[in-house]
Amino acid sequence: MKANEPKKKREVLHFAEEPGQKSLDEVNGSVEVPKNAGFFRTLMAYTGPGVLIAVGYMDPGNWITSIAGGAQFQYRLLAVVLLSSLIAMLLQSMAAKLGIVTGKDLAQLTREHTGKVSGFLLWIVAELAIMATDIAEIIGSAIAIKLLFNIPLIVGIIITAADVLILLLLMKLGFRKIEAIVATLVTVILLVFAYEVFLASPSVTGILEGYIPVKEILTNHGMLYLTLGIVGATVMPHDLYLGSSISQTRKVDRSNRDELAQAVRFSTIDSNLQLFLAFIVNSLLLILGAALFYGTNSDLGRFVDLFHALSDSQVVGAIASPVLSMLFAVALLSSGQSSTITGTLAGQIIMEGFIHLKMPMWAQRLLTRLLSVTPVLVFAIYYHGNEAKIEDLLTFSQVFLSVALPFAVIPLVAFTSNKDLMGEFTNKTWVRICAWTATWVLIALNVYLILQTLGIVG
C-alpha cells in the first residue's frame, strides 16, 4: 500500500487543482484553520458546517411527520427517529470526508462516474428531492407567516419566493456569518420545544420504551408510511450533496496527509455533535405530539391544529397559553428560514455539479426556488388555501425524499469505499457493512410500502 500512496496523493491534489471545479467556488477554502492549535480551538474552527447540515434534519418536514407520528402512535416511532439519526451521522461523516479528501462534491463525482443518460436521470431525481425539501420549507414558512401576521396562505407562499435573496446578502457577509445566523435559529427551535415538552409532562417510561423497535412498525401500513416519512425527513438526500461541498469551506492543504486527517476528524466530530442536537429536536417534536394529542381528536397533529391547541385549555389543560402558540409559530418560521439557506445552497451544488450550469448566482438561486414554489402555489390555489390539504402535500414530500435517498446514498458509499479515489481514507470494513445494510434496508422498506399501497401484500 505504501508504494501506491504517492499516486493516491497526486490524484487527490489533481481534483483540487482542476480549474472551474471548485464546489461553491465563492466560499471554498475561505475559512482559515489555526496551525498546531489545541483540541477545542481547532474544533471551534471546524464548527459550523455541521450546523448547516443539522438544520436540514429539523426542517418543517420533520415537524409534520414527527408530530403526526406522536399524535397517532404515541411514543412507538421514537425508535425510528433514533435509527434515522444514527444513519444520518454515518452518511454525513462520509459525505464530509468525500469532499475534504477529493476536493469535489458528491454531485460532481456522480456526474463524472456516470454516462450521459444515467447522469441525467440521477440529476432529475436530485432536483426532485430538492423540490420536495423546498416544499416543506415553503409550506412551513407560509403557515408560520399566516399564524403570526394573519397573512393569507397563498400570499405567504409568494413571499417565501423572495426570501432566497436573503442568502445572497448573507454570502457577501462571509460563510462564518451564515453559520452563526443558522446556529442562532436552531437554538431558538431547541429552546422553544424543550420548554413546551417540559410543560406537557410526557411519560418518561413511555419515552424510554419508545426507543425500542417494535414489529408493528413494519406490519401497520399507517405506521410504515409515517416511518418512511420520518426517515425521508431525517436522512435528507440534499444534505449529502451539501455536506460534501461545505466541508470544503475550511482551508486545507490536500497534499498534506496530516492536515487531511485533521480535517476529516474534526469535521466528523462537528457533524455528529450537531446531528445529535437534531436528534434531540426531532425526539421533542414526536414527544410533544404524543403528550398533547395521542388519544384525542384524530385530526390533530397539523401545524395549525397544534398552534391553536397550545392556547386551548380543553385540549392541553392548564399549560394552555397564547404565548406558547406564538413561540411555536416563531420556531416554525425560524425552521423554514434556516432550512431555506441550506436548501438553496444544495440546489446550486446539484445544478452546477450535474449539468455544469453557469449563470449569475442570483439567477441560479432564484430559479431553484421558483421550481419549488410553483407546484406549492398551484396546489394552494386549487385547494383555495386549505392548510390541511397543503400539509398532506408536505407529508407526501417527505415520503418521496425517503424514496429518493438511495440514489444519493449508493454513489456516496461507492465513492468513499473506492481506494483509488480515497486512498488511506477509504471506508473501514465495518463502515461499508453498516452503510450498505442501511441502504438496502431502506430500499426494501420503500418497495414494501409501494406493494402494500397497491394491495399486492397485506
N, C-alpha and C positions, 0 to 999 in steps of 0.2 A: 504493500500500500504506500510505503514511503516513497518508492520510486515514482509513483503517479501523482504525488502531492503538488509538485510544481505545475504540472499540466492543469490540474484542477484549479489552482490559484489563478493561472492565466485565463482560464475560461470565465471564472468569476469576475476578474478585472475587466475582461473584454465586454461583459454585459454592462458594466458600469460606465464604460467609456464610449459606447456607441452613440453617435450624435442623434439628437432628437428622440432618444429612447427613455429619457428620464420620466418616471411617473410623477404626476403633479409637479412639473418642472419648476414652477414658481416657488415651491417651498421645499423641494428635495435638497437634503443636506443643509438646511438653513439654521438648524439648532445646534449650537456648539455643545460639546460634551467635555467636561473637565478631565485633564490627564492626571493619572496617579492620585485620584481623589479617594476618600473613604467611601464605604458602602452606601450610607444614607445620602451623601451628597451626589454620588453617581446615580442612585436610584431616582432622586428628585429630577435630575437632568433628563432621565428617560421616562419619567412620569408625564402622561399627557395623552399620547395616542390611545392608551387603554381606556381613558375616559370617553373619547370619541367613539370607540368600539362599543363600550358598555351601554352607551345611551341608546344604541340601536336595539339592545336587548331589553329595554324597558320603555319602548315607544307605545303609542296608543293601541297598537295591535296586540301587545301583551296585555294591556289593561282589559280589553273586552273579553279576550279568551280566558284570562286568569279569573276575572270577576265572575264570568259566566260559569266557569268550572267549579268555583266555590259555591255559587248560588244553587247549582244543580246537583252537585255530587259531594258537597261539604269539603272535607279535607283530603279525600281519596286521591286527588290528582296532584298533590304536593310531591309525590314520588316522581311524577313526570317532570315537574319543574326542576327537581334535583338532578335527575338523569340528564335532562336537556342542558343544564348549566355545566355539568361535567364534560359533556360532549363539546359544548361551546368553548370551554377552556382549552381542551385538547386541540381543536381545529384552529382556533385563533392563534395559539402559540406557533402552530405550523405555518400559518399564513404570514405571521411576522417574520419568522425565520426565513421563509422563502424570499421575501422582499429584501431583507438585510443581506443575505448571502449572495443572491444573484444580481441585485440592483434592478430587478424588474418585478412588476406586479403580476398577479395571477391572470389577469385579462391578457396582458402582453404575451406571457408564456403560453397560455392556452391557444392563442391565435397562431403563434409560431410553430406549435407542435400539432396542428390540425390542418386538414385540407380546406379548400375554399367552401365546400358545401357544409361539412361538419362544423367548421369555424363559424359560418354564418348562422347555422341553427343554434349553436351554443350562445351566440351573441343575442339572438332573438329571445331565448329563454332568460338570459341575464337581464335584458331590458324589461321583460315582463315581470321579473322578480323586483326590479327597481320600481316599476309602476305599482305593483302590489304593496310594496313598502311605503311608497309615497301616498297611496290611497289611505292607508291607516293614519299617516301623519296629517293629511289634509282633512280627513273626517274628524279626527280628534281636535285639531286646531279650530275648525269651523264650529264644532259643537261647543267648545270652550268659549269662543267669541260670543256665541249666542247666549250662553248661560251667564257670562259676565256683563255683557253690554246690550243684551236683548236685540242683537242684530240678526235678521233672517238668515237661515242656514245657507241658502243659495248665495247671498251676498258675502257671507263669511268664507265660502269656498273660493269665490273670486278674489277676495282679499289675500288668501293664502298663496295665490299665484305670484303675488308681488313680494312675498317675504324672502324669496330667493335672492333678492337684491341686497338683503342684509348680509348674506355670505360674501358678496363682492366687497362690501365695506370692511368686513372683518379680515378678509385676506390681505387687505392693504395695511392692517394694523400688525400683522405678523401671526404666525401659526401658534405661538405660545398664548397669545391673547384669545384665540379661538378656543384653545384647550381650557383656559381659565374660565371663560364665559360658560362653556358647556358644563364644566365641573360645578359651577355655581347653580345652574339649573337642575343638575342631578341632585345636589344637596337639598334643594327645595322639595323635590319629589320625595326623597327619602324621609325627610323630617315630617312632611305632611302625612304620609301613610303610616309611619311609625306612631305618630300621635293618635291618629284615628283608630288604628288597630288596638292601641293601648286602651282607649275609651270603650271599644267594642267588647273587651274582656272575653276573648276566644278561649276555647278549651285547650289547655296546654297538652293534655293527654291525647286529645284528638289530633292535634298538630303533629306530635311525635309519631303517632301511629300512621298519619298520612304520608310520611316519608318512606313507608314500607310498601313496595309494589303489591298490587292485588290482581288476580286473574281477570277480574271483571273489566279491567281497562281494555282488554282485547276482545271480550265477548259482548260487551254492551256497545251497540252502534253509536249511540249519542256520546258515550264516554270516549270511544275511539276517535270520533270526529273532533271532539274538543282536544283530545290528546295530540292529534296531529296539528291542530291549530296552535297549541301551546309550543310544540316542537318548532313549527314554522315561525312562530313569533319570537322564540328564544334563540334558536340557531339560525341566524339570518344569512342567506346566501350573499347579499350585497356586502355584508360586513367582512366576509372572507376576502373579497376583492379590495375593500377599503383597507383592511388590516395589512395586506401585503404591500400596500402603497405607502400609507402614512408611517409605517415602520422605518421608511427611508428618510424621514424628515430630520433624523439625527445625523450629524456629520461623522461618518465612519470611513476609515481607510480600509478598503476591501482587500488590499494586498497584504494587510497586517492581520495575521491569524488571531492574535490576542485581542485586537480591537473587535474583530468579528465575533469572537466567542463572548466578549463582554457585552456587546450589543444584543446578541441573541439571549443571553442570560437575563439581563435587566429588562428587556422588552417583554420577555415571558413573565417575569415577576409582576411588572406593571399590568399586563393584560389579565393575569389571574386575579390580582387584587381587585381590579375594577369589575371584573365579571362576577366575583364573589359578591360585590355590592349590588350588582344587577340581580343576582340570585335572591338576595335579601328582599329587594323591592318586589320582585315577582311573587315571592312567597307571601309578602304582606298583602299584595293585591288579592291573591286567592283566599287568604285567611280572612280578609275583610269581607269578601263576597260570601264566604261560608258563615261567618259570625253574624252578619246582618240579614242575609236573605235566604239561607237554606231553610226549607220547610215553610216558607211564606208564599207570597204571590209568585207564580212561576214566570210572570212577565218581568220580574225584577232582575237586575244584573246588567242593565244597559247604563250608559253614561248619564243620560237624562234622569232615568229612574233613581240611580244612585245619588245624583245631585239633590233631587227633591226628597229622597228618603232620609238623607242626613239631617234634614231640618224637620222631619215628621216624627213626632213622639210616638205615634201609633205604630210605626214601623221599627224604629231603632231605640225606642224608650227614652230614658232620661238623658242620654247623651245628645239627643237631637238639638241642633243649633244652626242658624243661618250662617254662622261663622265657619262651621265645618263644611257646609256646602260651597262657600266661596273659596275655601282653602283647596277643596277638591278641584274646582274649576281652574284655579291658578296653577295647580300641579299639572293638570291636563294640558293647559296651554304651554307650560314650560316643557313638557314632554314632547308636544308636537313641534315646537320651535327648535329645540335641541336636536331632535331627530331630522328635521329639515336640513340642518347643516351637514350631517353625516350622509344622509340620503343623496343630497345634491352632489357632494364630493364623489360618492361612489358612482353616480351616474356619469360624471365626467371621466372617471377612470375607465369604466366599461366602454364608453363610446370611443375614447382615444385608443384603448388597448386593442379592441377587436377590429375596428374599421378605420383606425388612424384618421378620424375626422378632425380636421383642423379648422377652427373658426374662432372668432373672438370669445373670450371667456364668458362674458355676459350673455352672448347669444347662445352658447352651448348650454349654459346652466338654465337659461330661460326655456330653451327647447325641451330639456329634460323635465322641467317642472310642468310645462304645458301638456306633455304627453300623459302625465298622470292626472292633472286637473280635469282634463276634458271628459274622460269617462265618468268621473265622480259627479261632475256638473250635469252631464246628460242624465245620469241616474237620479240625481236630486230633483231635476226639473220634471222627469217622468213621474216620480212619486210625490210631487208637489212639496218637497222639503220635509217629507216624513222621516223623522230621526230613526224610528225603529227599522224601516227598510234600509236606510243608509248604514246602520250598524250591522245589519245582516251581510251587506256587501263587505264590510270590514272583516267580519269573521271569515267569510269565504276567502278573502285575500290572504289571510294567514295560513289557511289550509293549502292554498296554491304555493305559498313560499315553502312549505314542507315538501311538496311535490317537486319543486324546482331545485331544492337543496342538493340532491345527489349530482346534478350537472355541474355544480361548483366544487363539491367535495371530492369527487372522483379524480379530476385533474390535480387538485391540491395534494391529495395523498400520493398520487403517482409521481408528481414532480419532487416532493420532499423526500420520497423514497428512492430517488434516482441518484446514484453515486456520481455519475458523470456530471450531473448538474450541481449537486450539493456537496460533493467531496466528503470530508470528515463530518460535516454537519447533517448528513443524511439521517432519516428517522431510525431510531433504535428498533429492534425487533418487536418489543412489547408495544411501542407506539404504533407501528404498522398494523399489528394484530388488532389493537383496540380501534384504530381509525377505520380499518376495512370492515370490522364487525359492526361498528355503529352505522356505517354507510349502507351495508346490505340489510341490516335490520330495518332501517328507515325505508328502504326501497320495498321490502316485504310488507311493511305496515301500510304503505301507500297503495300497493296492489290489492291488499286485502280489503282496505276501505272502499276502493273502487268496485271490487267484486261484490262486497256487501251492499253497497248502494244500488247496484244493478240487480240485486236479488239472486245472484248466482250462488252465493254462500249465505248461510244463516247468521 
